[in-house]
Amino acid sequence: MKPAVTIRARLALGVAAITVLVVLAVAAVQFLVLRSFLVGAEYERLELLLPRLEQTLTTIPASSTGPYVLNTLPRTVDVRVIREGRVVAVTPEFPAISLTLPIGRARRAGHDVLISTFNLNGTLATAQLASDVLGVVNPLRAYLRSLAVAVPVSAALAALLCFLLAGRLLRPLERLTAAAAAIGRGGNLRAALPGADRGDEVGRLAGVLQTSFGQVAEVREREETFTYAAAHDLRSPLTAMKTRLQGALSGPRSEAELREELREVLSDLERMRRLSEQLLLLARGERDIQRRPLELSRLAGEAVDRARELAPDLPLEFGTVGLTWILGDEALLSPLLDNLIGNSLRYGGGAAMRMTVTGTPSGVALSMVDSGPGVPPAALPHLTTAFYQVGAARSGQGNGLGLAIAQRVAQLHGARLDLVPVAPSGLRVTVTFPQTAQRD
């Protein structure tokens, strides 16, 4: 396995590399500026030698026929004086440079050359002053040698300081990592994480982790409760089926008795099938939804018709207002509607009920109201919890999944489910769908 490089080490190496790049970039600019400055200074020095050269040449004898050898100028500067195409004065080591160079500055034969005219004893002459490049090269070489020391020292110092600073900045993250690992080992997902009260990035990370751990703990607790309740509800019909089948096999039974036993077994199987379907509805995820434009009032009307077919004397009214098109999954919305009606019928005590679907510019609201005995205020927050039933004992009529399924279907559609007591008695369940859709 390849050894991992810590963030601290990577950060220190990265800062060192950046430091080297920055220093080299600055050094390159400084090198060019320094070179330009040195070259300009050298030409200025040559220009300052022109008056001295002119004064020196006034002593040349007029009868001189050969070039006059100059020895009084600085040894780093070579000079050649040309008059009427002939060399009249020159230093001993003047470089091989053309006599016809134009006036100005030039780089020739490894020298910086200044070409200028002046008055030589009443005659116009041309002076060529050549300075070797050592005056420019030597300072630049010294600068590069100092740079060769400064770059690695700067990089090493930057890396060391960054390593120390990163260790200090990452220390809260190390404590957070250790605390998260301890929570994983201990299983106490609701334990407080260090640094959650900080206002920086570590604090936000600790807050997100603490919130996530809390959500995982809530899901785990809900799953444990859900599994226990599901096992309890499935065990009852299974036990009943086993008892009836054992009784049927224990001795002689008439055909009528066997038929009765089989009807009871089928009833228990039907209860298990409904419970299994409801559990599958609760387990549906976002990716399982097939959204398409639906008229919610039509689905609600069909649910009311189904309920009236099963109970012709059902005191259920139905009404609709406005456009009620939404984006939804009919396979999920139908159980929601059936469960809302069944919940009001089961716990409403036979009182009057009304379902209403209302379309507004901001959404569509589905409302189910009954005038039954109502629900204690303390029980309202728990009505959408799976297998929760009001009262000390679970009734044999339901399994406590109706409103839990309605809540889950609403969540999958991005809708909101609200439970509100109705005066003087009763309960109003409202599902508000935020999005509307136009008919295809």
URBELGI-V188294 format. One record per helix or strand of 2 or more residues. SS is the DSSP state (h for helix, s for strand). FROM is the first residue (numbers start at 1). TO is the last residue. Records with the same first field share a line. If there is no record, write none. Layout:
# URBELGI-V188294
SS->FROM-TO, FROM-TO
This chain:
# URBELGI-V188294
h->7-57, 134-186, 201-250, 255-282, 286-288, 296-310, 330-347, 377-380, 402-412
s->68-70, 77-83, 86-91, 104-108, 111-120, 123-132, 292-295, 316-321, 325-328, 353-360, 363-370, 416-421, 427-433
